[in-house]
Amino acid sequence: MSAQACSSCTFFQDHALNSGKSAEAAGLCRYNPPVTQPEADSRGLWPVVKTDDWCGHFEQENA
């Protein structure tokens, strides 16, 4: 896995499924605000990313 992967980024958050368990190899990217949905009364959703994804906004997590 690359050192600059989503799983080691400060903006990455583990993604919990409806069952309360963490989604394996997936998380939420908290860099940008939630993405709006077509329905006006729907809540925005954070982008779901894989732990080994990466982007140009990577910032090393301070553990």
VEXKEVEX-560663 format. One record per residue (C-alpha): residue in one letter; x, z, y. Coordinates in Angstrom, 3 decimals, decimal comma. Each point is the difference from the previous one (the first is absolute). Layout:
// VEXKEVEX-560663
<type = a; x = X; z = Z; y = Y>
...
//
This chain:
// VEXKEVEX-560663
<type = m; x = 0,000; z = 0,000; y = 0,000>
<type = s; x = 1,271; z = -0,832; y = 3,476>
<type = a; x = 1,068; z = 2,885; y = 2,233>
<type = q; x = -2,398; z = -1,418; y = 2,603>
<type = a; x = -3,157; z = 0,244; y = -2,096>
<type = c; x = -3,380; z = 1,338; y = 1,084>
<type = s; x = 0,372; z = 3,048; y = -2,253>
<type = s; x = 2,959; z = 1,249; y = 2,081>
<type = c; x = -1,517; z = -0,851; y = 3,394>
<type = t; x = -1,177; z = 2,689; y = 2,412>
<type = f; x = -3,308; z = -1,895; y = 0,480>
<type = f; x = -0,860; z = -0,026; y = -3,747>
<type = q; x = -2,615; z = 2,401; y = -1,366>
<type = d; x = -0,958; z = 0,408; y = -3,656>
<type = h; x = -3,385; z = -1,583; y = -0,656>
<type = a; x = -2,568; z = 2,222; y = -1,683>
<type = l; x = -2,706; z = -1,708; y = -2,019>
<type = n; x = -3,645; z = 1,104; y = 0,080>
<type = s; x = 0,775; z = 2,118; y = -3,063>
<type = g; x = 2,546; z = 1,963; y = 2,062>
<type = k; x = 2,963; z = -1,286; y = -2,002>
<type = s; x = 2,838; z = -1,812; y = 1,745>
<type = a; x = 0,005; z = -3,762; y = -0,501>
<type = e; x = 3,057; z = -0,871; y = -2,040>
<type = a; x = 2,499; z = -2,196; y = 1,884>
<type = a; x = -2,273; z = -0,303; y = 3,057>
<type = g; x = -0,445; z = 1,718; y = 3,333>
<type = l; x = -1,309; z = -0,386; y = 3,530>
<type = c; x = 1,987; z = -1,469; y = 2,879>
<type = r; x = -0,546; z = 2,171; y = 3,083>
<type = y; x = 2,084; z = -2,105; y = 2,412>
<type = n; x = -2,951; z = -1,853; y = 1,569>
<type = p; x = -3,532; z = 1,303; y = 0,612>
<type = p; x = -2,657; z = -0,517; y = -2,691>
<type = v; x = -1,302; z = -3,543; y = -0,442>
<type = t; x = -3,556; z = -0,375; y = 1,267>
<type = q; x = -2,742; z = -1,142; y = -2,335>
<type = p; x = -2,693; z = -2,672; y = 0,567>
<type = e; x = -2,845; z = 2,518; y = 0,127>
<type = a; x = -0,188; z = 1,959; y = 3,257>
<type = d; x = -0,821; z = 3,283; y = -1,774>
<type = s; x = 2,804; z = -0,336; y = -2,597>
<type = r; x = 3,151; z = 2,067; y = 0,345>
<type = g; x = 3,352; z = -1,690; y = 0,466>
<type = l; x = 2,355; z = -0,151; y = -2,975>
<type = w; x = 3,737; z = 0,574; y = -0,117>
<type = p; x = 1,929; z = -2,825; y = -1,713>
<type = v; x = 0,842; z = 0,767; y = -3,637>
<type = v; x = 3,588; z = -0,902; y = -0,902>
<type = k; x = 2,080; z = 0,158; y = -3,167>
<type = t; x = 2,841; z = 2,505; y = -0,107>
<type = d; x = 2,570; z = -2,797; y = -0,321>
<type = d; x = -1,433; z = -2,107; y = 2,877>
<type = w; x = 1,855; z = -0,083; y = 3,309>
<type = c; x = -0,432; z = -1,297; y = 3,545>
<type = g; x = 1,838; z = -0,236; y = 3,317>
<type = h; x = -1,398; z = 3,357; y = 1,198>
<type = f; x = 1,938; z = 2,032; y = -2,583>
<type = e; x = 1,181; z = 3,378; y = 1,234>
<type = q; x = 1,846; z = 2,312; y = -2,412>
<type = e; x = -2,052; z = 3,034; y = -0,999>
<type = n; x = 1,374; z = 3,342; y = 1,185>
<type = a; x = -0,253; z = 2,091; y = -3,144>
//
